[in-house]
């Protein structure tokens, strides 16, 4: 009987011929399709194996799960783990894994017991020494792998980089192009890893005979060619651009609503009924109802049995939350909103606009200072959890955390490396708040100083975390020069910032925010490398992590 003509019966218990007749008399709990060399996986009573087209067992061994044969080997799962077998049931190699894929191009992706992915050859040997957060199947000589930072690239059959470009998400190559998502959206990239066109979409399909179907951000469907040009539009926009633009323009509604809820004490009053909120917060009749409904539209509160309570998102507005955003709400709705109103003057060629002295203003207002630095601490605790591991320290260094605020990153580093000493440098009032607000921690010291003046310290490494982006290039170079003076030859500076992409517009609004609040700017890796080179450093590494910031490692030369 020709196995290529057999299919799976509708009830999944056996195989059938093209006419619908049973290929054999046995019945199983489950069967899968036949694969070359003519064997199909089956399971019965908790055991699994492969059968021939007549229903007979292909070998005497039994497993807990079996899968189809690819390139002469099938993945199976036994009590000792996952591996591959030959058609006669013999193990293809001695190793065992937590999971095994299927062989393609003589390579197979597997997951080891630590949760890391790699590719192996048919004899079970790793193709390369690296381990990945994820690795996909090979197709046409390349595969997609995902690094610890969450971004993906293509590797060749030996594990080498195909193009060295990294994307937020990535697919295998198909007819010379791969689907890829960067910070701006989905696109197609060519074999060199470069986008095939400038446009970005919400969804893209692979190219098929020179065209691909894509979905725009407004919900319209297009068919595009390989240059990104529109061929046809099978579906019009589902979201009107007029309405979308109008929604963007009233974004301040959300900002002011959230800040009002914090300022009026509504967040702290929940859970409560509308009447209780009105009484506790001294609101006018129907004021509680109107505000709570607006907070509900923002998914910050929810109502049940006439009582309102905070959602998990809304809990971040609690003053007691370890990563509270209550202070951020007041900053964005108050001082920052006023500063943004001057954006036209800040961009106009003939203007007397000057960047506000935000750090001086914060220092002179005790309440704002405390809230502002709590806000920065919340963002640090959210974004920096993976930073200490990505620093890859020896474990015995002296580290300077310049402009370290309330010491959130310094404490995380000291926690990750118990033998490292971290000295946090910042303005006197910030250091006082950091020391007062947290119990002393072994390995963390404080130094009140102006970071634009010589630090008077020596160290093996310097952290500049979200510091350089607050300043224009001249001031950034001054800070890097002080870092270089504190380091010996070979010492390292770690610049921790959000990086602007070399192509695209991601991060542009954050860049404008810095312009309006500090006079600073976001930068690309190339721009930071020029700053490093100008101040006695050589860029050694660019380390991406799953969180927002990227770590640039500069070596003192």
C-alpha positions in Angstrom: 0.0 0.0 0.0 1.4 3.4 -1.0 1.7 5.5 2.2 1.6 8.8 0.3 -2.1 8.1 -0.5 -3.1 7.6 3.1 -4.8 10.3 5.2 -6.0 10.6 8.8 -9.6 9.6 9.5 -12.0 12.3 10.7 -12.0 10.8 14.2 -8.2 10.7 14.3 -8.0 7.0 15.3 -6.7 5.5 12.1 -5.6 6.1 8.5 -7.8 5.9 5.5 -7.4 5.4 1.7 -8.5 8.1 -0.8 -11.9 6.3 -1.0 -12.4 6.5 2.7 -11.8 2.9 3.5 -9.7 2.0 6.6 -6.1 1.1 5.7 -6.0 -1.4 8.6 -8.2 -2.9 11.3 -6.4 -1.4 14.4 -7.7 1.7 16.2 -5.5 4.1 18.2 -6.1 7.0 20.6 -4.5 9.3 18.1 -2.6 9.0 14.8 -0.7 11.7 12.8 0.2 11.9 9.1 2.6 9.6 7.4 6.1 11.0 6.6 8.9 9.5 4.6 10.1 6.8 4.8 6.4 5.8 5.2 5.9 5.8 9.0 3.3 7.6 11.1 3.2 8.5 14.8 0.5 6.9 16.9 -0.4 6.7 20.6 -2.4 4.3 22.6 -2.9 4.0 26.4 -0.2 6.5 27.3 2.4 4.9 24.9 3.6 6.2 21.6 5.4 4.7 18.6 5.4 4.7 14.7 3.5 2.3 12.4 3.8 1.2 8.9 1.0 1.7 6.3 -0.5 -1.7 7.3 -0.8 -0.6 10.9 2.0 -2.8 12.2 4.6 -1.3 14.7 7.8 -0.2 13.0 9.9 -1.2 16.0 9.4 -2.6 19.6 10.4 0.5 21.6 7.7 2.7 23.2 7.7 6.4 24.1 5.4 8.9 25.7 5.1 11.0 22.5 6.2 10.6 18.9 6.3 13.0 16.0 6.9 12.8 12.2 10.1 11.9 10.5 12.1 14.7 8.9 15.3 14.0 7.0 15.2 10.4 8.3 14.9 11.2 12.0 11.8 11.7 14.2 11.5 13.6 17.5 10.3 11.5 20.4 9.8 12.0 24.1 10.6 9.4 26.7 10.8 9.3 30.5 14.4 10.5 30.2 13.7 13.5 27.9 13.4 14.3 24.2 15.6 13.1 21.4 15.5 11.7 17.9 15.3 8.2 16.6 15.9 6.4 13.3 13.1 4.5 11.4 14.0 1.3 13.2 13.5 3.0 16.6 17.2 3.3 17.6 18.4 6.5 19.2 20.2 8.8 16.8 22.5 10.1 19.6 23.0 9.8 23.3 21.9 13.3 24.4 18.5 14.2 25.9 16.7 17.5 25.8 13.7 19.2 27.3 12.2 19.6 23.8 13.2 18.8 20.2 12.1 20.2 16.9 12.4 18.6 13.5 15.5 18.4 11.3 15.8 20.8 8.4 19.0 21.3 6.3 20.8 18.8 8.6 20.1 21.0 11.6 17.5 20.8 14.4 16.5 23.3 17.1 16.4 21.9 20.6 15.8 23.3 24.1 18.1 22.2 26.9 17.2 21.6 30.6 18.2 25.2 31.4 15.6 26.6 29.0 18.1 27.7 26.4 17.8 27.0 22.7 20.5 25.8 20.2 20.8 23.8 17.0 22.3 20.3 16.8 23.5 18.1 13.9 22.1 14.7 13.1 24.7 13.1 15.5 23.5 15.3 18.4 26.4 17.7 18.5 25.8 21.4 19.0 26.4 23.4 15.9 27.9 26.4 17.8 28.8 27.4 21.4 26.1 30.1 21.8 22.8 29.6 23.6 19.7 31.5 22.7 16.4 32.5 24.3 14.7 31.0 21.2 15.9 29.4 17.9 13.7 28.4 14.9 14.0 25.9 12.1 16.5 26.4 9.3 15.1 27.2 5.9 17.3 27.7 2.8 20.4 27.8 4.9 19.5 30.2 7.7 17.5 30.3 10.9 16.1 32.9 13.3 17.5 33.2 16.8 16.5 35.4 19.6 19.1 36.8 22.1 18.6 37.7 25.7 17.7 41.3 24.9 14.6 40.1 23.1 15.7 40.9 19.6 16.2 38.5 16.7 18.6 38.0 13.8 19.5 35.3 11.2 22.3 32.8 11.5 23.8 30.5 8.9 24.3 26.7 9.0 27.4 27.1 11.2 25.8 29.6 13.6 27.5 32.7 12.1 25.7 36.0 11.5 24.0 36.2 8.1 23.8 40.0 8.2 24.3 41.1 11.8 21.0 43.2 11.9 18.7 42.7 14.9 14.9 43.2 14.9 12.1 43.2 17.4 10.6 40.2 15.6 11.8 38.2 12.6 10.8 35.4 10.3 12.8 33.1 8.0 13.7 34.1 4.5 11.1 33.2 1.8 11.9 33.9 -1.8 14.7 36.3 -0.9 12.8 38.3 1.8 12.0 37.9 5.5 9.3 39.5 7.5 10.8 41.7 10.1 9.5 44.1 12.8 11.5 47.0 14.1 10.4 49.7 16.6 8.2 51.4 13.9 6.4 48.3 12.7 6.5 45.4 10.2 8.5 45.4 7.0 10.3 43.0 4.7 14.1 42.7 4.7 16.4 41.4 2.0 19.3 38.9 2.4 21.6 41.7 3.7 19.1 42.4 6.5 18.1 45.8 5.2 14.5 46.9 4.8 13.3 46.6 1.2 11.3 49.8 1.5 10.7 52.7 3.9 7.1 52.0 4.8 6.0 50.2 8.0 2.8 48.2 8.6 0.8 46.6 11.4 1.0 43.1 9.7 2.8 41.8 6.6 2.6 38.5 4.9 5.5 36.9 3.0 6.1 37.8 -0.7 4.4 35.5 -3.2 5.4 35.9 -6.8 6.5 39.5 -6.2 3.6 40.7 -4.1 2.5 40.6 -0.4 -0.6 41.4 1.5 -0.1 43.9 4.3 -2.3 45.6 6.8 -1.8 49.3 7.5 -2.0 50.9 10.9 -5.4 52.3 10.0 -6.7 48.8 9.3 -6.7 49.0 5.5 -5.4 46.0 3.6 -3.0 46.5 0.7 -1.2 44.3 -1.7 2.3 45.7 -2.2 5.2 44.9 -4.5 8.8 44.4 -3.4 9.5 48.2 -3.4 6.6 48.8 -1.0 4.4 50.4 -3.7 0.6 49.7 -3.5 -0.8 47.4 -6.2 -4.4 47.2 -5.0 -6.3 48.0 -1.8 -8.7 45.1 -1.0 -10.0 46.8 2.1 -10.4 50.5 2.9 -9.3 51.9 6.3 -11.2 50.7 9.3 -10.1 53.7 11.3 -10.5 57.1 9.8 -7.3 59.3 9.9 -9.4 62.3 10.9 -10.7 60.5 14.0 -7.2 59.1 14.8 -5.6 62.5 14.6 -8.3 64.1 16.7 -7.7 61.4 19.3 -4.0 62.2 19.4 -4.7 65.9 19.8 -6.8 65.3 22.9 -4.3 63.1 24.6 -4.0 65.8 27.3 -7.5 64.8 28.4 -6.0 61.5 29.7 -3.0 63.2 31.3 -5.2 65.7 33.2 -7.8 63.1 34.2 -5.2 60.8 35.7 -3.5 63.7 37.5 -6.8 65.0 38.9 -7.5 61.5 40.4 -4.2 61.6 42.1 -4.4 65.2 43.3 -7.9 64.8 44.6 -7.1 61.7 46.5 -9.6 59.5 44.5 -6.9 56.8 43.9 -6.3 56.5 47.7 -10.0 56.4 48.5 -10.7 53.2 46.5 -12.3 50.8 46.8 -15.4 52.7 47.5 -18.9 53.6 46.2 -19.4 56.9 44.3 -21.0 58.4 47.4 -18.0 57.4 49.6 -15.5 58.8 47.1 -17.6 62.0 46.9 -17.6 62.3 50.7 -13.9 61.3 51.3 -12.5 63.6 48.6 -15.0 66.4 49.1 -16.2 66.4 45.5 -19.3 68.2 44.2 -22.4 66.2 43.4 -21.9 63.8 40.5 -18.2 64.7 40.4 -17.1 61.3 41.7 -19.3 59.5 39.1 -18.0 61.6 36.2 -14.3 61.2 37.2 -14.7 57.5 38.0 -16.3 56.8 34.7 -13.5 58.5 32.9 -11.0 56.5 34.8 -12.9 53.4 33.8 -12.6 54.4 30.1 -8.8 54.5 30.7 -8.9 51.0 32.3 -7.7 52.3 35.6 -10.7 51.4 37.6 -13.6 49.0 37.3 -17.1 48.8 38.9 -19.0 46.0 40.5 -21.8 45.9 43.0 -21.9 49.7 43.0 -18.3 49.8 44.3 -15.3 51.0 42.3 -11.8 49.5 42.6 -8.5 49.9 41.0 -7.4 47.6 38.2 -3.8 46.2 38.1 -2.9 49.2 35.9 -4.5 51.6 38.3 -2.6 50.2 41.2 0.5 51.9 39.9 -1.1 55.2 40.9 -1.1 54.2 44.6 1.4 56.4 46.5 2.5 53.2 48.4 3.2 51.1 45.3 7.0 50.4 45.1 6.9 51.6 41.5 4.3 54.3 42.0 3.5 56.6 39.0 1.5 59.0 41.1 4.4 61.5 41.1 4.8 61.1 37.3 1.1 61.9 36.8 1.6 65.2 38.6 4.8 66.1 36.8 3.4 65.3 33.3 0.1 67.2 34.0 1.9 70.2 35.6 5.4 71.4 35.0 6.1 69.2 32.0 2.9 70.3 30.3 3.7 73.9 30.8 7.2 73.4 29.4 5.9 71.6 26.3 3.7 74.7 25.5 6.9 76.4 24.4 7.8 73.8 21.7 7.3 76.2 18.7 9.7 78.7 20.3 12.2 75.9 21.0 12.3 74.9 17.4 12.1 78.3 15.8 15.4 79.6 14.3 14.9 83.2 15.6 13.9 82.6 19.2 15.2 83.5 22.6 14.0 80.2 24.1 16.3 78.5 26.5 15.9 75.1 28.1 14.5 75.3 31.6 16.9 74.5 34.5 14.8 71.6 35.6 17.3 70.3 38.1 17.6 73.7 39.7 13.9 74.1 39.8 13.4 70.7 41.4 16.1 71.4 43.9 14.4 74.6 45.1 11.0 73.0 45.7 11.1 70.3 48.4 7.8 68.7 47.5 8.5 68.6 43.8 12.0 67.4 44.4 10.8 64.5 46.5 8.1 63.6 43.9 10.3 64.1 40.9 13.0 61.7 42.2 10.4 59.1 43.3 9.2 59.2 39.7 12.7 58.6 38.4 13.2 55.8 40.9 10.0 54.1 39.7 11.1 54.1 36.1 14.5 52.9 37.2 13.1 50.0 39.2 10.9 49.1 36.2 13.6 49.3 33.5 16.8 48.3 35.2 16.1 44.8 36.6 18.1 43.1 33.8 20.9 45.7 33.7 23.2 44.3 36.4 23.4 40.9 34.7 24.0 42.6 31.3 26.9 44.6 32.8 28.9 41.3 33.0 31.1 42.5 35.9 33.9 40.4 37.3 32.3 40.9 40.7 35.0 42.8 42.6 35.0 46.2 40.9 34.7 49.7 42.3 31.8 51.3 40.5 30.8 55.0 40.3 27.1 55.6 39.6 27.3 59.2 38.4 24.0 61.0 38.5 22.6 57.9 40.2 19.6 59.7 41.8 18.1 57.8 44.7 20.4 54.8 44.1 17.9 52.4 42.5 20.5 51.0 40.0 23.3 51.1 42.5 21.3 49.0 44.9 20.4 46.5 42.1 24.1 46.2 41.2 25.2 45.7 44.8 22.5 43.0 45.1 23.7 41.2 42.0 27.4 41.5 42.9 27.9 41.3 46.7 31.6 42.1 46.5 31.2 45.1 44.2 31.2 48.6 45.8 29.0 51.3 44.3 29.4 55.0 45.0 26.4 57.0 44.0 27.2 60.6 43.1 24.5 63.2 42.8 23.4 66.7 44.0 23.5 67.1 47.8 19.7 67.3 48.2 19.2 64.2 46.1 21.8 62.2 48.1 20.1 63.3 51.3 16.8 62.0 50.0 18.3 58.8 48.8 20.0 58.1 52.2 17.0 59.1 54.2 14.5 57.2 52.2 16.3 53.8 52.2 18.1 51.8 54.9 21.9 51.6 54.4 22.9 48.8 52.1 26.2 47.0 52.2 28.3 47.9 49.1 26.5 51.2 48.4 28.1 54.5 49.4 27.1 58.1 48.7 28.9 61.2 47.6 27.2 64.6 47.3 28.8 66.5 44.4 28.3 68.4 41.2 28.9 65.8 38.5 30.2 68.5 36.2 33.1 69.1 38.5 36.0 66.7 39.0 34.7 63.7 41.0 37.9 63.1 43.0 37.3 59.3 42.9 39.0 56.4 41.2 37.1 53.3 40.0 37.1 50.3 37.7 33.8 51.2 36.1 31.4 54.1 35.7 27.6 53.9 35.2 26.0 56.8 33.3 22.4 55.7 33.3 20.0 58.1 31.6 22.4 60.9 32.4 23.9 61.8 29.0 20.5 62.2 27.3 19.8 65.1 29.6 22.5 67.2 28.0 23.7 68.5 24.7 26.9 67.2 23.2 29.3 69.6 24.9 28.1 68.8 28.3 27.9 65.1 27.6 31.5 65.2 26.6 32.4 67.0 29.9 30.7 64.2 31.8 32.5 61.5 29.8 35.8 63.3 30.4 35.2 63.1 34.1 34.4 59.4 33.8 37.6 58.9 31.8 39.6 60.7 34.5 38.2 58.3 37.2 39.2 55.2 35.3 42.5 53.4 34.6 43.5 52.2 31.1 41.1 49.5 30.3 38.4 50.7 32.7 34.9 50.7 31.4 32.1 53.2 31.2 28.5 51.8 30.9 26.2 54.2 29.0 22.7 53.1 29.7 20.1 54.8 27.4 17.3 54.3 25.0 18.9 54.2 21.5 17.3 55.9 18.5 17.2 53.6 15.6 19.6 54.3 12.6 16.5 54.3 10.4 12.9 55.0 11.5 11.2 57.3 13.9 10.9 55.4 17.1 11.8 57.4 20.2 11.3 60.8 18.4 8.7 62.0 21.0 11.0 61.1 23.9 13.6 63.2 22.1 11.3 66.2 22.0 10.4 65.7 25.6 14.1 65.9 26.6 14.5 69.1 24.5 11.6 70.7 26.4 12.4 69.6 29.9 16.2 69.5 30.1 17.5 70.7 26.7 19.0 67.3 26.1 18.4 64.7 23.3 18.1 61.0 22.6 20.9 59.6 20.4 21.7 56.7 18.2 24.5 54.2 18.8 26.7 56.0 16.2 26.2 59.4 18.0 27.1 57.9 21.3 30.2 56.2 19.8 31.4 59.6 18.5 31.0 61.1 22.0 33.0 58.1 23.5 35.7 58.4 20.9 36.1 62.1 21.6 36.7 61.5 25.3 39.2 58.7 25.4 36.9 55.6 25.0 36.5 52.9 22.4 33.1 51.4 22.0 33.5 47.7 23.0 30.0 46.3 23.0 26.3 47.2 22.5 24.2 45.0 24.8 20.4 45.0 24.3 18.1 43.8 27.0 14.3 43.1 27.0 13.7 46.4 28.8 13.8 49.8 27.1 17.4 50.8 27.7 20.5 49.6 25.8 23.9 49.3 27.4 26.9 50.7 25.5 30.3 49.6 26.9 33.2 51.9 26.4 36.7 51.0 27.2 39.2 53.6 28.4 42.0 53.9 25.9 
